[in-house]
Amino acid sequence: MPLTLRQLSQDILNVKQQQYHYFSLSKAAAELGDISRLPKSLKVLLENLLRWQDDDSVTTEDIRALAAWLKHGHADREIAYRPARVLMQDFTGVPAVVDLAAMREAVQRLGGDVAKVNPLSPVDLVIDHSVTVDRFGNDDAFEENVRLEMERNHERYAFLRWGQKAFNRFSVVPPGTGICHQVNLEYLGQSVWHETLDDGEVAYPDTLVGTDSHTTMINALGVLGWGVGGIEAEAAMLGQPVSMLIPDVVGFKLSGKLQAGITATDLVLTVTQMLRQHGVVGKFVEFYGDGLDDLPLADRATIANMAPEYGATCGFFPVDDVTLSYMELTGRSHEQVALVEAYARAQGLWRNSGDEPVFTSTLALDMSSVESSVAGPKRPQDRVSLRDVPAAFLASNELALNQAQKPCKAVSYRDSRSGQQYQLEEGAVVIAAITSCTNTSNPSVLMAAGLLAKKAVMLGLKPKPWVKASLAPGSKVVSGYLASAGLTPYLDKLGFNLVGYGCTTCIGNSGPLPDEIEKAIRQGDLTVGAVLSGNRNFEGRIHPFVKTNWLASPPLVVAYALAGNMKLNLDSDPIGDDIDGNAVYLKDIWPGPAEIAAAVQLVSTDMFHKEYAEVFAGTPEWQQIEVREAATYNWDIHSTYIRLSPFFDGMDKEPQPVPDILKARVLAILGDSVTTDHISPAGSIKADSPAGRYLLERGVERADFNSYGSRRGNHEVMMRGTFANIRIRNEMVPGVEGGITRYIPGNEQMAIYDAAMRYKQAGIPLVVIAGKEYGSGSSRDWAAKGPRLQGVRVVIAESFERIHRSNLIGMGILPLEFPKGVTRKTLGLTGDEQIDVVNLNQLKPGGTVSVTVTREDGSAEVLSAHCRIDTGNELKYYKNDGILHYVIRNMLR
């Protein structure tokens, strides 16, 4: 038999007296033709296909199709991609481990071997999403928030400790360590992976999928990775390939340098705006150009992090000297750094000056043209120049809609800490948070924030009393270098005390505002603002009473805390008065490039060695959590945190034919850009919501509700919180905000969950209707799991975001797109219609599906909807009622 491409490409690489086997792209090119100008991100995929070629899941035709991409900058072919590892955070990780535990129960019930339910790829779970900013503005804030976190989450943490012992190749990074993406960048990521196999030591590109959409941050290190839903991640760690179409790749050429006073945040907001306008949903973005020579890796990480915000699958930076310098700085071994360079050069993955790969399309940016910016009030792609922020605030929808009804523009309140009387005005900045993975990994912007704070304190400036300020770094290393630069006391003086290491305000863990502030906002129906150094500012996400949210660099976050109002023009208005009563402007306290560079030089390798020496050990409180060692979990029927999920109830060894969807009712009609934040439970739990009522009925005090994210391991809470976002607008109930619908027939208005349960009791399937970009935002698995448990069988939208579409299929929900030119509006849908979707056993990837819409008067209209099951593997998952059902059945076989 002739040799396969896999066999033909095998080669040896010698690095520092160590021999590595690898699959050579240059050897493969002898058969495939010249691939030197293939985008480097696609070269990583090509190596993956070569290494996994088995002439079943990966064929010679797959490999040749990827090589032939060069001819057109496009290839219309499905491939099976196998990442080296999986990264999880605890919000998405807990339900994933719940599902693994539930799979063991199902396999045991069906007579299989529970030991087969184990990760086949390394899995790292970093607990970073559970800390909440309850305490702030004092030296005890960190200890108090950690204490509260451990109290609230003891049950979840005990469950994760069980999982760490019960499952192989599953590691948990304990709470209080850092954000998963930062731990990944500073410690876990290797750029080139290697492992000992039968043939010896094998080297290959470090690749991963993660259960957080900002997994893309690792692309800065030349690691190909992106966010997937928890459902997809579970399948990947259980040995299932990620089914994907060979992507288009958009090249983004960078030239020039940032001007003095311009930050990486300003750059990424500009890049995000450009790429959103260009259209990169479902595509790779690869950065190239000689501007990368001087772009620090932390700045690259800022750009790569926000790939979900510009809509791309990933934002990839090739390996170069900057990569190696960062790996050395962060304490990777000399052997590892040498391997990365040798492997990247041998495989054509190394970035050389003047490289011009072939791309599907290209954009270019001269970085010297970037100006100081923020993004808001509710989308990360809506970049606003700093001087235009007041006008953007005044034009914001919330203010424009409510202006006529507002009883007043300011409310007097008494500060609970000082006892003094103040006026809370329209536009007040009530939250100023240095938070999230985007910027809290970047020494230049964090040092800039500290230097700005120092200058402000020296001049006698103080933050406004209504501002809740916080500092939540992505890594403990940050505290080390801020302290070494002597900047911590100045940040503390302005209220930016350490509140925790993890995701806080950016994911809705901003904690409560002082009672008097919340009361004043409600009393005056005031439109106030939050300024954060994060990547997400969707409505209802940051805090339920804060209607406008603005993304900004860490130094601008500090500046807005001093200014205290979004209506102030920081470009030209004074930010405050010094101790002598003289006006102080932003330019007076903004640090210069030399100051920032000198501070950044203080960041040392020893800091990384110190913080990552025992990264998996955790605090004494973590180590003292007792767990029972057993192959299956001991479920507590009284638990309100961890419950055995019902997804596998009634499952048989073989799948049944997919039933047609007949006489379905519409649960909700939603508009454009409905995010997974709108769909999935997130943030705080309201006492009068279905989830709140459930907890109260089980004796949980209001103060102990915790957040939806912390209760993701309890399907009862999560299904009640699905479609319950306070800002969601269901067009079936015009003029009403929140998770409300009409129950048909009868027209009674009620919570979406309550209506769904009524329909479920009557055996009526449900449909969700939506506009463009349905499911954009974070890769929340509950945005698919929740609707499934509510009885939703199909979502019909104008378009879907990538991860959510995949998650719907993974949960057995059919994603359909309206025919071109047809929308809910052209059809005049009201929600009173009945929907039939038939011939589901004849589904084909990308085919058409007959949808019949029957109106109240009996008239009917038939649509040819576009099936957004895109690949053959996705169709297998759908026909098995979900991806995990498919995996279980394969185990049983």
N, C-alpha and C positions, 0 to 999 in steps of 0.2 A: 504493500500500500504506500502511496506517496505520503511524504511527511506533511503534517498540518502546518499552518502559519505559526501556531504556538510552538511547535517543535523546531521549526526553522529559525525562530527568533531568539532561542535561548543562547545566553552568553554569560561570560564571567567578568566581574569587575573587582579589581584589587585595590583596597583602600587601607593604608596604615597596617599592613601585615594581616588584614582580614579579607577573606575571599567571599564575594557575594554572587549568587546566581541572580540573573535578571532577564527580562524579556526585552530584547533590543529593538527599538523602533528603526534604527538604521539598517539592521539585518532584515526586518520585515519590509523595509522600503525597496529592497531588491526585488520583491514580489509585487509590492503594491504601487510602485512608482514614487516619484519625488514627493515627500510629505514635509519638506523642510519649512514651508510657509503655512502649514496648518496652524491655527491658533493653538497656543500652548495648553489652554484648558482642554481642547479637544485631543491633544496628544496624550493627556492624562487618561481620558476616556478610551483612547485607542489602545494604550497599554493594558487597561483593565480588561478589554475584550480579548486581547491576545492571551493574557494570563489565564483567563477563565474559559477559553475556547473548549467546548466539549461536543460541538456539532449537534447540540440539542438546544440549550438555552442561548448559547452563543455559537454562531455558524461562520463559515468563511465569508458568506455573503454579507453578514453584519459588518465584519471587519473591512471588507472591500467598500461597502457603502460609506463607512466613516472616512476612509481614505479618499474616496471620490467626492466628498463634500467640497473639496477645493475647487472643483470645476464650476460650481454654481453658488458657493457660499450657503448651501442648503442641501439637506438630504431628507427625504420623506420616508424615514424608516424607524421602526421601533427597535430598541436594543435593551438588553438586560444588563444593568450596572450593579456591581457589587462593591459597596464601600468597605473600607478596612475596619471601620469602627462606628459606634453610635454614641452620641452625646445627648444627655438629658438634663433638664432642670426639674426641680421637685414638683412644680405645679403640673407639668405634663408627665413627669416620671411616675408620680404616685398612681394615677389611673393606669399607666402602662404596666406597672408591677401588679396592680389589682387584676388587670386583664390576664397577665401571665399566671397569677394564682388561680383565677377562675378557669383558665385553660387547663390547668392541672386537674381541677375538679371535674371538668368535662371529659378529659381523657380518661380519668379514673372511672367515671360513671359508664363510659362506653367501652371499658375493658382494655385500655391501652396502658402503656408504661409512662408514668408521670415524669420519670427522669429525662424523657425526650424533650420535655418542655423546659429548655435551657437556652440561654444565649449561645449562638455559635460564633458570634463576633464580640470583641471586647466592648463593654458598655461602661461608660462613666456617667454617674448621676451626681450632679452638683446641687446641693441644697442652697438655693440663693433667692428664691421668690417668696419666702415666708416672713421676712422681717417687715414690720410695719412701723411707720414713724409716729408712734404714740407719744414718746417723749422727745423733746427737741429744745435747742437753745440753752443747754447747760452741760456741765462736765459729766453728769451721770446718765446722759441720754443713751449712750451706747449700752452700758451695763443693764439699764432698765429695759430697753427694747429687746435685748437678748434674753433677759429673764422672762419677759412676757411671751416672746417667741417660743421658748422651750416649754412654758406652761401650756400655751394654746395648742401646740403641735406635738405634744408628747406621744399621742396615739399614732399619729402619722409617722413620726420618727422611729417609734418602736416597730412599726410595720416595715419601714425601709431597712432597719437593722436586721429584721427577719429575712428580708429579701437578699441582703448582702450575704447572709450565711446559707440561704437555701439555694441560690442560683450560682452557677459557675460563671466566670468571666464577667462578673458584675461588681463594680466598685462604687462606693459612695463617698463623696467629698462632703464632710460634715458642715453644718451651718456656721456662719461667721467667718468663712474663708475667703469668699469673693464671688463674683458673677461667673457663671459657667463659661461664657465666651472669653473672659479675661484669664481664667484658670487654663482654658484651652490654649490661648495664645501664649501665655507665659510659661506653661508647664507641659500640658498634655500633647500638644501638637508637635510633630517631629519633621514635617516637610517631606521626609522620606522614611517610610516604615520598613522595618525588617523583622523577620521571625524565623525560627528554626523549623524547617520541614524535613521530610524524608531525605530530600536531595542535599540538605545543608542549609546554610543561611541564605534566605531569599530577600532581595530588596525590591521595593516598589513604591509608587507615590503614596503618601499619606492622604487618605480620602475619608470622608465621613458623611453621615446624615445626622441631623439633630432635631430634637423635638421643640426647638425654639427657632422662629424664623430668622433670628439674627445669628444663627450658626455661621452665616456667611462671613462674619468677622474674621474667621480663620483664613479666608482667601488671601488676606494680606501676607500670610506666611508661605504662599505658594501651595496651600493645601486646598484641594477642591472639595467643597462641602456646602451644603445648603439645608434649609429647614424643611422638614416634612411633618405631617401630622403624626401624633402618637401612634396611630394605627399602622401607618407605613413603617415607622421606626421599629415597632414590635416585630413586624414581618421581616424587616432587614436583619434584626438581631437573631431571628429564628431561621436565618438562612435563605430567605426569599430574596431574589434580586429586585432591585428597584426598576420597574418597567418605565421606560421613558422614550420619547421620540428624540432622535439626534437633534440637538438644539441649533437654532441660528445663533451666531456670535456677533455681537455689536462691539466694534473696536472703539475705545475712547482714548484719543491721543492727548496727552498732557505735555505742555511746554511751559517755559518760563518759571518764575518763582512767585510765591505770595508776597505781597507788599508788607511793609512794617505795619503792625497793628491788625493784620488780617489773620484769622485763625483757621485751623483745620475744619472747624464747625462751619465757618462761612463757606469754605470750599465745598464741603459735602452737601450743604443746602443748595448751592449752585448746581452741582453735579446732579442732584436729585431732581431739581426742576427741569434741567435739560433732558435727562433721560426719560422722565415722565412724558414730556412733550414729544420726544422722539418715538416712544412706544417700545418697551422692551419686555413686556409681560411674557413669561415663558421662555425667555432667551437668556443666554449667557452674556455678560458684559466682561470684556477683557481690557485692562488698562495697559497702554504702551506709550512709547515716546520718551525722548531724552529728558523731559521734565521729571521723570521718575528718579533720575540720578540723585536729586537733592530732596526727594520726598521721604521723610522719615517713616519707618515702618508703623509707628503709632498713628501717623496721619493716614497712611494707607488703610489701617484697621478701621479708622473712623469712616472712611469711604466704603469699605467692604461691608461694614456692619449694616449700613442702611440700604443694602440691595433690596430688601422687601419694600422699602419706601419708594424706591424708583421702579419697583415692579419686576425686577429681574430675578432669575433663579439664583444667580450669584454674580459677584463683582470681583473678578480674579486678577491677582497681581503675580506675575512670574517671579521665580527665584532669581536673585542677583546679589551683589555685594552687600546691599542694604539688609537683605534677609539674613545673610551670614552674620553681620555685625549684631543684629538684634538677637540672634540665637546665642551668640557668645555672651552678650550683655545679660541675658536672662538665665544663664547658667547651664545651657546644654553642653554636653561633653565635647571635647575636642574631636573625638572619634565621630560623633554624630554630625558635627558641623562639616568635617572633612567628607563624610559620606554624602551629605546633601549637595555639596559642590561638585564632587566627582560624578554622582549620579545625574544631576541636572545637566551637566555639560555633555555627558555621554548620550543622553536621551534627547538632546535638543530642547530641553525645558529651561535652559539658562537664558536670561534676557541680556542681549548684547546691544550696545549703542547702535542706533540706526535700524533696528529690527522693524520690518514692515510685513507682518503676517497678512494673509488674506482674510477678510471679514465679510459678513453678510452686508453690513453697512457700517459707517463710521461717523463719529463726532469728534470735535477738537475743542480744546479749551486752553487759552493762554492764561495761566494762573495769576499773572500780574493784573488781570482785569477783574479779579474777584473783589467784591466789596463787602463791608460789614453787613450782616443780615440776621434775621430771625425767620422762623416759619410759623404760620398760624393764620387764623385762629383755631382751625380744627383739622388741618391736613398737613403732613410733613412736606409735601411737594409745593405748598403755597408759600414760596420764599418772598419775603418782604425786606427791602432795604431798610436799614436802621432808621433813616430819616423819615420813612413813610409809615412807620408803625402806628403813630397816632391816627392817621387817616384810615389805615386798615382796621384798627380797632373800632373806630366810629362807623365804618361801613360793614362791620361784621353782622351776619344775619340776625343773631340773637338780639343785638341792640336795636337794629332797624325794625325788627318785628315787634319788639316790646316798647319802643320809645313812646308811642302814643298812650299806652296804658300805664306807664310808670308813674306811681304816685309821687316819687321824689327822686332826686339825683344824688342824695347823700343822707346818711343816717348817723345820728349821734350814738355813741356807745361808751361804756366805761371799761377800761382795760383791767382785766382781773389780776394782772401781776403788779401793775404800778398804782392802780386806783384812779388814774387820770382819765379825763374825758377826751374823746377824739371824734373826728368826723370820718366815716367810711364812705368814700365817693365812688361813683361810676368809674370803672377802669382800675380800681385799686388792685395792686399785686398782693394777693393774700398767700400765695405759695411761691417760694423761690428755692428751687431744689437742684443741687449738683448731684445728679443721679443717673443711673443706667449705664449700660455697657458702651454706648456710643463714644462718650468723651471721658469717662472716668478711667479709661485705660491709657490716657494720653498725657504724658508728663508735661508737654509744652503748654497745654491749655489749663491744666491743674495748677502748675507753677504760676501761670499768668493770673489765675484767679487769686492765688495766695498773695502774689505781689501787689495786685490791685487792692486787695483787702488791707495790706500793710500800709500802702499810701493813703487809703481812705481813713484808717485809724489815726495815722500820724497827723492828718489834717483835722481830726475831730469829727468826721462824718459818722453818722449812725444809721442803721436800717430803720425803716418806718415801723412803728409798733404793731401794725396789723399784719406784718409779713411773717409767715411761718417759714423759716429758713432751715435747710438741712444739707448735710454732706454725707453721701453714701457711696464710698469708693468701690471700684470694681475689684480691688485686690488690697490685701494688707500692705503690700509694698508701697502703695500710695501714701499711707500714713507715715511710713519710714522716710520717704523722700521729702514730704512736706515738713516733717519735723527736722530733718537734716538741714533744710534750707531756712529753718527758723520761722516758718510761715504759719504754723498751726495756731499760735496764740492770737494772731490777727484775724484768722477765719473764725475762731471761737468768739472773739470780741464782737464780731458782727452777727453772731447767732448761727454760723455755719459749723456747729459742733458735729463731731462724728455721731451718726445715728445708727450705723450698721454697715456691714459689708454685704451688699446684695442689691437686687432690684427693688426699688421702693416706689417713689412717686410715678415713675414712668409706666408702671403696670397697675396703678390705682391703689398702691399701698401707701398713700400719702398720709393716712391716718386722719383723725378728726381735726377740724379747725377749732380754735377756742370757742366755747359756747356763745360768747357775746358777738363774735364775728359771724358765726352761722346765723344767729338770730337777726343781726343787722342786715345781712344779705337777703334773708327771707322777708324781713319787714319792708325793705325798700325795693324788693325784686331787682336787686342790683346786678348788673353785669360786671363781674370782676374777672381777674386774670391770674393764671399761673405761668411762671417762667421756669423752664426746666432744661437741663442739658441732655435730654433724652432723644428718642427717635419716634415716639408715638404721642400724638396730641388729639386723638379722635374724641369727639364729643362724648361726655359722660364717663370718660376713662380716668381722668386724673382725680377728680373729686365731684360728687353729685351737685354741689352748689356753685362750681366754677365753670362758667359757660365758655370762656375763651382761654385757650392754652397755647403757649408760644415756646417753640424750641429755640434754644440759644446756646452759645458757648459758655463754659463755666465762668469766665470773667464777666460776661454780660449778665449772667444770673446774679452775680454779686452786685453789679451796677444797678439792676432793676430792684434789688432789695433796698438799696439806698434811695433810689428815685421814688419807689412806692406806687407808681401809677403808669399804666400803659399809654395814657394820653400825653405823657411827657416825651418830647423829642430829644433823645439822648445825643443826637448828632449836633444839636445847637442850643438846647435849653440847659441851664445849670442843673447839676444832679443834686445839689445841696449847698449848704454854707459851711465854711470852716469855722474854727473856734473864734476867729476874729470877725465873723459875719460876712466874709468875702465869698462871692459866688465861686463854686467849684464846678468845673466841667469834666465830662468823661475823659477828654484828652489830657487833663491835668493828672489823672490817677492811672491812666493806661500805661502798663510797663513797656519799655522799649525792647527791641529784639535782643540786644546784648544782655540785658538783665535776665530775660527769659532763658537765653542760651546758657548763661552762667549757672543758673539754678538747675537746669536740666542736666548739666555736667555732673551734678552731685548724685545722680541716680547710679548706683553701683551694682555689680554682680553679686556682691555679698548680701545685699538686701533680698535678692531672689532666692539665694541659697538658704538664708535664714527662714524665710516664710514658707518655703516649699519642702523643707527637710522632713517634716512629718505631716504632709498634707492630708493624709487619710485618718490621722489619729483623732482629731477633734478635742473638744473641751472635756474636763472631768464629767460634766453633766451629760454629755453625749455618751461617754464611755460607760456611765453607770446605768444606762437604759438596758433593762433586762429583757431578753427575748427567748422564746421557746424554740429550740432547734427541731424542725420537722420539715418533711418534703411538702406538705400541704399546710395552708394557713388555718389557724384556729379562729374562725370568724366569730365575732361577738354580735349577736342579733340586736343588742341595745346600742351599738356604736352609732354615733352620728357623723363619724369621719370616714370609716372604712367599712364598706358593705360588699358582699358578694354580688357582682353585677349579673343582671338577668340575660345578658346577650346570648348565652348558649343554652338557655332553658328550652327544652323540647327539641334540641338539635338531634338529627339522626346521623348515622354513619355516612349516608349518601344524600346528596342534595335532591330536593324535590323540584319539579318544573316551576319556573318563575310564574306566579299568578298575574294575570292582567289586572290593571288598576281600573276599577269600575265604580261609577257614581261617587267619585271622590269629591270632597268638599274643600274649599279654599280656606286655609288657616290664616294666611296673611298675604297682603299685597304690599310689596316693599319697593322703594325707589332705587336710584343709582347709588353706587359706592356704599352699599350696606356691608359693614365690616364684620369680622368674626367677633369683635367686641359687642356689636349690636345683637348678635345671635347667641353667643355663648355667655354663660354666667361669668361675670367679672366684677371685681371690686367688692364693696360692702353689701351686706344683706339687709334689706329693709324689713322692719318688724311686720308691716302689713302686707308683705308679698307672700305668695304661696310658699316659698322656701322659708321665710320668716315664721309663718304660721306652723309649718312642719316642725321647726326647731322648738318653738314655744310649747307645742303640744307634747314634746318629748322632754320637757323640763329644762331646756337650755335657756339660761338667762340672756337677755339682750346684749349685755356686756361681753358675753362669751360666744357670740355668733361667729366671730372671726370673719374671714373673707370667703367668697365663693371659691377662689383659687385654692385655699387651704382645705376645702371640703370636696375637691375633685374626685376623691376616692369613694364618695357616697352618691350613687346615681339618683337617689331620692331627692337630694338637695339640688343636684345639677339639672335634672329634667324639669324641676319646678322653676328654676332660674333661666331656662332657655327662652329666648325672645322676650326677656323681662327688663332689658336695658331701659333706663328712664328717658333716653333720648330717641328710642326707636319710634318710627312713625308708620303705622299700619294704615294704608289708604282706605281700608274698609271702614275705618272710624275717623273721618276727616276732622282735623283740628285737635285731635287727642294725641298726647305724647305718652310713651310708655307701652308696655306689653299688653295691650288690650285688643280684643277682636269682637266680632259679632258672631253669635252662635246661630247657624242657619239650619232649619227654619225657626223663625221666632224673633230674630233680630236683637236678642238680648245681648247687651255688652257685658263682657267679663274678661278676666285674665286669660291670656292665650293658653296657659297650662290648663286652667279649669275647663276651657272649651275643648281642648285636645282630649282630655280624659272623658268628657261626655261623648265625643265622637267615637273614642276607642271602645267605650261600653256598648255603643250601638253598632260596632263593627264597621265603621265608615272610614276608609282610607283618606289621607290628607295630602294636599298640594300646597306648596309655597310658590307664589309668583313674585318675580323681581325684575329689576332693571339691569343696568350695566355694572360690571365689576363686582358681582355678588361674591361675598366671602373674602374681600381683601383684608389685609392686616395680618395679625398674628396667626400662627398655625395652630389654632385651638382645636383639639380633637373633639371637645364637647360641642363645638358648633355643628358637628355632624352626629355625634352620639345623642345629644339632647333631642334634636328633631326626630331621630329614629325612635327613641323611646316615647315621644309624643304621638307617634303614628304617621309621620310624614313619609310618603313613599316616593315622591318625585318633587324636584325643584325645577321650575321652568323660568329661565332668566334670559336676558339679552346677551350676557357674557359672564364668565366665571374667572376668579383668580385661581392660580395654579394649584396651590396646596389644598384649598378647600374643595375644589372639584374632585381631587384625588381622595380626600377624606370622605366625601359623600359616597363615592363608590365603595370605599373600604367598609362603610357601614350599611351597604345594601340599599342606598338611596340613589335613584336614577337622576342624573343631571341632564336636562334638555335645554337647548337654546331655541328661542323663537326663530322662525324663518326671517331672512333678511327683509328689513322694512316693516316687520310686524312687531308690535310691542303691546304691553298691557293697555297702553293708552289708545293705540289705533283700534284695538279690539273693544275698547270701552268697558273693560272688566270692572265689576263692582264687588265681587266676592260672593254674589248670590248664585253663581253658576255651578254646574256639576261638570266634572272632568272625567273623561275615559281615555286611558292609554292602553292600547291593545297590541297583540302579537309580540309580547316581550320575549318569548322563546326564540323568535327569529331575529333578535337584535344583532347588529353588526357594528364593529368599531367605526365611528364616524358616519354611520348611516343615517337614514331618516326614520322617524317614528310618527305614527299616526296619532294625533291628539284631537279628540272631539270635545268641543266646548258647547254645552247645552244650557241655554239661558232660561230664566224663570218662565218666559212665555212659551217654552217648548221648542223654540227655534234653535238650530244647531249649526255649528261651523267646524269644519275639519281642517286642522293645520298639519303641515309636514315639518315637524320639529327636527332639529339637528341633534343627534345623539352624541353627548360629550363623553361617552366611554371611548377613549382614544386608542387603546391598544388591546391586543388579544388577551394579555394577562389581566387587564382590568375587567374584561368581559368574564373571565373565569371567576374572578373575585365576586362580581355582581351575581353571577348565576349560583354561587355558593352561599349567597346572602351575606357576604362580607369577606374581607381578606383573612381574618382570624379563623373563621369557619373553614376556609380553604386550607389553611395551614394545619388545623387540627385533623381534618380528613386525610391530609397527606401523611401525617404522623401515624394515624391509625392504619393506613395501608402498609 
